[in-house]
Amino acid sequence: PPTRVVGVDDWAWRRGHHYGTIVVDLEKNDVIDLLPDREAATLAQWLQAHPGVEIIARDRAGAYADGCHRGAPSALQVTDRWHLLKNLSEAFVSILGRFTTTVRTLTRQLSASTTLSETSGTVRTQPEEAQTLIRSVSGERRETLFNEALALKAEGHSIQAIATTIGVERKTVRRWFQRGHAPTWKRTVPTRSIRGPYISHLEKRWVEGCRNIRQLWREL
C-alpha cells in the first residue's frame, strides 16, 4: 500500500557542512528515503513520485512548506510534536523575557508598600518570589540563546552571523564559546542608581500612563 503519513526533517550528511532531508513513514516508524539536500524542488519531486501521501508532519522551514505544497498540494501539512513543543517553549521564554522590567517594577512596589497584617487574611506575594521568577525567566532565555548559538556554530556559521541571528554582540558570543556554558549575567554587587530618589515618582507616572521619556525627564 502507498505511504499515507510521512515525516520530513533535515539531517546531516556531514554536520556543519552538508545537510539533507530524511523522510519517515510515521505509521510504520521506518525511514523511507534520504534526500541529498534541503531544497524545495527535491522534496517536491520526491512527493510527486510517491502519490498517496495524505499527511505530512514537517519542520517549519519555508523550503519544506513550499516543497510539500508543490509536490502534494492536497496533503495536510502539520507540525510534529517535537518541533511543536520546542517552538512553543522558545516562544514562551522569549515572551516572558520581555516583561522582566515590569516584574522588577512590581517587585519595587511590593517592597515599598505596607505589608498587610496577618489578621486581615490577605495573602501577599513576597518580593523574593518575584525576584526568583525574574531569575528563572532570564536564565531560561539565556539557556535558549546559548543553545541556538551552539546549533548555528555546528552548522558552520561564523561568530558574526551567529551574533546577528540571535541578537547579541559578537564579543558576547565569542565569550560564551570560550567559557563553554550558558552565560549567568548575575550581578554580584548591588549598584546605586541616580534614579533612586525618583523611583516612586517614576512608578506613579508610569502607572498613570505616561510613556514619554522626555516628559518624565523634564519633570525630574
C-alpha positions, -999 to +999 in steps of 0.1 A: +000+000+000+012+036-006+027+056+022-001+077+038+016+097+066+052+109+064+076+130+085+100+153+068+130+169+086+166+178+079+196+157+089+234+159+085+254+140+059+283+158+075+275+180+104+282+217+098+289+212+061+263+192+043+227+186+052+200+166+035+163+156+041+151+125+059+116+111+050+100+087+075+068+066+073+052+077+106+027+048+106+054+022+104+082+043+121+105+034+092+130+056+073+118+057+036+144+078+020+173+102+024+173+131+000+206+148-009+197+183+002+171+205+018+157+222-013+120+226-020+124+212-056+140+180-043+112+173-018+085+182-043+100+158-068+100+130-042+064+136-032+053+136-069+070+103-073+051+089-043+014+097-047-009+088-019+007+109+008-022+124+028-005+139+059+030+155+061+045+163+096+074+186+088+100+210+101+088+246+099+114+256+073+100+276+044+116+253+018+098+223+032+065+241+032+070+251-004+081+216-014+051+200+002+027+224-014+042+218-049+047+181-045+015+171-027-009+201-028-038+181-014-019+167+016-024+181+051+007+197+065+011+196+103+038+203+128+053+172+146+051+170+183+089+176+189+090+208+168+057+220+183+069+217+219+104+231+210+089+262+192+063+267+219+088+266+247+111+290+229+083+314+222+071+312+258+105+320+272+110+348+247+077+365+256+083+362+294+117+377+288+101+409+275+083+415+308+113+413+332+112+451+336+075+450+345+082+423+371+110+444+386+087+474+388+060+453+406+087+440+430+098+475+439+061+485+445+056+455+467+088+463+487+077+499+492+041+491+501+030+485+536+026+448+544-009+439+554-013+424+588-017+386+590-050+390+607-065+405+576-064+371+560-049+385+528-020+366+512+006+389+497+032+378+472+066+384+486+093+404+467+117+374+470+092+353+450+091+379+422+129+380+421+130+343+418+106+345+389+129+371+372+160+349+376+142+318+364+128+335+332+161+352+324+180+320+330+157+301+306+161+327+279+199+328+282+200+290+280+179+291+248+201+317+232+232+297+241+218+265+226+208+284+195+244+297+192+258+262+196+235+248+169+245+276+145+282+270+152+277+233+145+262+242+111+294+262+102+282+297+107+306+325+116+306+342+150+293+374+133+265+355+117+256+338+149+256+371+168+233+387+142+209+358+142+204+356+179+206+393+186+237+397+208+271+412+203+299+393+186+322+395+215+295+381+238+291+350+215+329+346+215+330+348+253+302+321+256+321+297+234+353+303+254+336+295+287+317+266+272+284+272+291+254+294+291+260+329+305+250+337+340+249+375+339+245+376+376+250+409+393+270+401+424+275+437+438+244+460+441+249+492+422+235+526+431+214+544+406+209+582+402+172+573+397+170+562+434+154+593+448+129+595+420+117+559+417+084+564+434+075+593+412+085+575+380+065+544+390+035+566+398+036+584+364+042+551+346+011+536+362-008+568+352+001+560+316+029+584+309+054+567+285+071+598+272+107+596+284+114+633+276+084+644+296+095+623+326+130+638+323+115+673+323+095+665+355+126+652+373 
